[in-house]
């Protein structure tokens, strides 16, 4: 009787242990999936930020060029005006 109770308790502990191992595997798998998803999202955010930065740099360079052209035109106009005086 005593050994039967011990064997039954051992069998119950084994079942409980297997359930806990399965739960642990599921949690580990979820963590891996979430980590992969997190890195994918982070990479997408970095890519998007780089695209926006490149566009901003391009607009800035164009604006600088426009300013240079504007000042050159103003300079030419001033020289022409002073030449007429």
WOTA-V915210 format. One record per backbone hydrogen bond with DSSP energy under -1.0 kcal/mol. NH is the residue of the N-H (numbers start at 1). CO is the residue of the C=O. Records with the same first field share a line. If there is no record, write none. Layout:
# WOTA-V915210
NH->CO, CO
This chain:
# WOTA-V915210
5->1
6->2
7->3
8->4
9->5
10->6
11->7
12->8
13->9
14->10
15->11
16->12
17->13
18->14
19->15
20->16
21->17
22->18
23->19
24->20
25->21
26->22
27->23
28->24
29->25
30->26
31->27
32->28
33->29
34->30
35->31
36->32
37->33
38->34
39->35
40->36
41->37
42->38
43->39
44->40
45->41
46->42
47->43
48->44
49->45
50->46
51->47
52->48
53->49
54->50
55->51
56->52
57->53
58->54
59->55
60->56
61->57
62->58
63->59
64->60
65->61
66->62
67->63
68->64
69->65
70->66
71->67
72->68
73->69
74->70
75->71
76->72
77->73
78->74
79->75
80->76
81->77
82->78
83->79
84->80
